[in-house]
């Protein structure tokens, strides 16, 4: 890990709040070089998110504050917020993004082979080379791994955080059950790669992941 100006954005209430207990393990990994020696000249300020959208604001200010690497610890929603903060920065100035999964489901991390263990994920960031990632865009909003419509798609937004902290992934299932009576089809026309599809669909997704909502 060569960058010395690193910002860690941490969502303290994501998942079952394991990001809090894992913070010192994360910092221990980041403050050491690959050979295990201390990186005495490295500083890793930690910013905790206070409200929805805060991670986007923190990431947007990263370049002006001198950071060339931004790490986030939280769930898929935290990752998406940080991504949206970074994508508005010109590519030549954009900091490298690192992700330590600590959410309820962590679909994206599973697809990318990022360790579920916080300490191991931090170790991977400290000892691995960056990889390019496809990013999607709707109007002025970006997404990392899925954009969807239709049945059950509101569950991830509507599931209360305190319920997710108690039940984890099951909270999305409970929320999805509430939508069973309101499922309706949408007429969709899709043109891509020379092919055209049209018809009524109860669900659709553009995905860069092997799963979303914990469902393969």
N, C-alpha and C positions, 0 to 999 in steps of 0.2 A: 504494500500500500504506500504510494509515494506522496499523496496529497497531505499537506500539513494543516490546511484550513478546512476543518470539517464541522458541519452543523448536524446535530442529531435532533430531529423533531419526534417527540414521543407523545402518543395518545394514552394518557394514564387510565382511561376507562374502557379501552377496547378489550374485546374478548372477555376473559374472566379476570381482567386487570393484572395479567401476568407480566405485562411490560414493567410495572412498578418493581416487582420483586426481582426482575431480571436486569435492571438497569446497571447494577455494579458489575455483573458478568459481561455486559456489552462493553462498558468502558474499559474493563480489564483487557479485553481482546483488542480494542481499538488503540490502547495506549502501549501496545507492544508490536515490535516488528516481526516479520515472518519467522525469524530465527529465535524469537522469544525474548530478545533484549528490549529493555524499555525505550520507548520513543520519547525522549525527554523534551524534544522541541515541538511536540504535537499538542494541540489544544482542541478539545471537543466540547464546546458549549452545548448544553441541553435545553431545549425549549419545549415545554409541555403545552399541548393544545387546550384551549379554554372553552371553545365553542365551535359549532359546525362552520367550516370554511376557514378557520384560523390557520390550519396547516398550509393552505394555499397562500395566505398572506405571508407567512413566515418564509416559505420557499421562494416567493416572488422577490423578496428582499435579499436573497442570499448573495447575489453577485455584488450588489452595492455594498454589502457588508464584508466582502472579501473572501467568501467561501468558494472553493472549487469542487467541493463534494458535499452533497446533502444526503443524509441517511434518515429514514423514517422507520419508526417502530410502532406498529398498530395493525389494524385490519386492512382489508381490501379498500374500505372507504377512505382510510387515512392515506394509503398509497395513492388513490385517485386524486385526492386533494393536493398532495405534494406534486404529483405529475402536472396538474393543471397550473400550479404556480411556476413550474420550471419551463413548460412548453411555450410560454409567452416570452421567454428570454431567447434572443438570437442564438442559433446553434453554436456559433463560434465562441460564445461566452457562457453557454449553458453548463452548469455544474453536473458532474456525474451523480447519478441517483443510486442509492443503495437501499435495500428493503429487508427489514427484520420482521417477519410475520408474528403477530401477537393477537390476532383476531379470533372470531368465533368459528370461521370456516377456512379462510386462507386458501381459496381456490387457486389464485394466481401463483402463489408460492409453491403449491403442490405441482402445478403444471411445469414450473420452471426448475423443479428439483431443489428448491431452497429448503434447507433443513427446518423442521418444525421447532426444534429446540433453539431457544433464543441465543444461547452462548455459541452453539455451532453455527448459527446463521451469521452472527457477528464475526466469528472466526473466518467464515467463507468470504465475507466482505473484505476483511483485512488481508487475505492471502490469495485472492483471485483477481483475474483480469476482467475489466468491464466487457459486457456483451451488448450488441445492438438489439433494440426491441422495436417491433412495430407498434405504432400508436394510432388509434382511430380518432376521428373528430366529427362532432355534430355542432354545426354553427360555430360558436366560440368555445365549446366545451370539448375536452379530450377524455378518452377512456383507455384504460390499460389492456383490458382483456375481454370485456363483453358489453354490448349495448343491446337491449332487448325490449320487446313489447308484448303485451298480452297477459295470459294467465300467470299468476303468482309473481309477476315481476315487481310488484309494489311491496312484497313481503320484506325485502332487505331494507327498505326505507321506513316501513311502518313498525317493524319490530322494536319495542322499547329497549334502550340500552341496559336498563337494570334487569330485564328479563333475559337478554342475551348473556349477561354476566352470570346468571344463575344456571340457565339451561344450555348455553352454548348454541350449537347448530340447531338443536331442537326448537329454539325460539322461532326460527324461520319456518319450520314445518307448522307450528301452531298458528302463525300468522297467515300462512298460505291456505290453511283449512278455512279460514274466514272468507276467502275469496271464491270458494267453490260455487256459491250461488250467483256470483256476478260475472262469471266468465262469458265473454261474447266474442264472436269472430270479427276480424278486421280485414277489409279488402286491401290487398298489397300487390304491387307490381314491382318486380325486381329485375334489373338488367345488370349483368356482370359477366365479364369474360366472354362476350358474344352470345350468352344464353339469356333467355327471358322466361320468367315465371310469374304467374298471376293467379289470384284466387283468394278465397277467404281462409284466414288462418287464426287460430286461437293463441298461437305463440310464435314468436320469431326472434332470432338472435344473430348478431354478428359477433363471433367469438374468436379469441386468440388464446384459448384455454381448453384443457381437457375436461373441465367441469365448471359449473357455476351453481351457487346455492347448495354446494355439497353433493350435487347429483352428476354422475358421469354421463 
